[in-house]
Structure formats: C-alpha cells, structure tokens
Amino acid sequence: MRCPFCGDLDTQVKDSRPSDDHISIRRRRHCSSCAGRFTTYERVQLRDLYVLKKKNQREIFDRNKLERSIRIALQKRPIESERIEQMITGIVRRLESIGDTDIKSEIIGKIVMETLSRIDTVAYVRFASVYKNFQELGDFEDFMSELHPGKLEPKKTV
C-alpha cells in the first residue's frame, strides 16, 4: 500500500479489525520512510463491474461515486450512517449478482431509486430529480403526481 504522505511503497499493517459496520476490515498502517500513520478499509469485491453510460461509454464502476450521490440525496435526512453504508453495500451486491460485468447506468439508477423509495421519500425525490434530469417545475409535478396520484393539486391564485 502506497503511503499517502510520501508515496513510499514500504508500509506495514500495525492493526487489523472489522470496521464498525462489519462490512469491511479496518487496517492501521505505518510508513517506514516518513513514519506517517494512516487507515485503510478493505471490502470484498466479487467481480469487476463496468457501467454502460447512455452514450455507449464504458467506465469502471466506482462505489465511491455511488456513495456520494446517495449521500447527497440523503443530506440532512434522519438516516444513520450505518444504515446508508448497509444500503450501498446491498446495492453493490445486487449489481454483482446480476451476472453480467457490464451494467447499464439506467439499471443502477432504478435500483438506487427503488432502494431510496423504501428508506426516505425526500431522498428518493432528490435522487430522481437528478437521475431523471428534471428541467422545470412541471417535471417535478408530473413525478409527484405519479408518486401520490390525486394528492398534488395546483395552488389557486386569487
């Protein structure tokens, strides 16, 4: 493991233990060169996944990118970090179990939306606004009317 401080490859593991979520291994490391100390986390990865974007671009699946987008949707929502981590791990496991290494971005988006809809409606709408690329208020209104048919009525102006 390369030292994040000096870049040297001679680092040693000083302590290993399961992380708080028991999904990864937490390793405390020490650099022989600069004496820097840092922590790494190790997760099980069943296979390398690739995302097929809308314009036929293919890029390696980035768990951190998925996590960032979900955390943005859940920002200031009453969901514990451990629950978010479990949700992300569950999504990744679902993607890995699809059986194909190339997964369309639409499938990933649908799985995330399905998962968020069960956890937090506000986060679900936030994620959908980006995923579905809402451009104007009407897009939100249409989406909300699909969520709660008959409950969204336009305000009357006097």
Stockholm file with secondary structure:
# STOCKHOLM 1.0

chainA/1-158         MRCPFCGDLDTQVKDSRPSDDHISIRRRRHCSSCAGRFTTYERVQLRDLYVLKKKNQREIFDRNKLERSIRIALQKRPIESERIEQMITGIVRRLESIGDTDIKSEIIGKIVMETLSRIDTVAYVRFASVYKNFQELGDFEDFMSELHPGKLEPKKTV
#=GR chainA/1-158 SS CCCTTTCCSCEEEEEEEECTTSSEEEEEEEETTTCCEEEEEEECCCSCCEEECTTSCEEECCHHHHHHHHHHHTTTSSCCHHHHHHHHHHHHHHHHHTSCSEEEHHHHHHHHHHHHHHHCHHHHHHHHHHHTTCCSHHHHHHHHHHHSTTTCCCCCCC
#=GC SS_cons         CCCTTTCCSCEEEEEEEECTTSSEEEEEEEETTTCCEEEEEEECCCSCCEEECTTSCEEECCHHHHHHHHHHHTTTSSCCHHHHHHHHHHHHHHHHHTSCSEEEHHHHHHHHHHHHHHHCHHHHHHHHHHHTTCCSHHHHHHHHHHHSTTTCCCCCCC
//
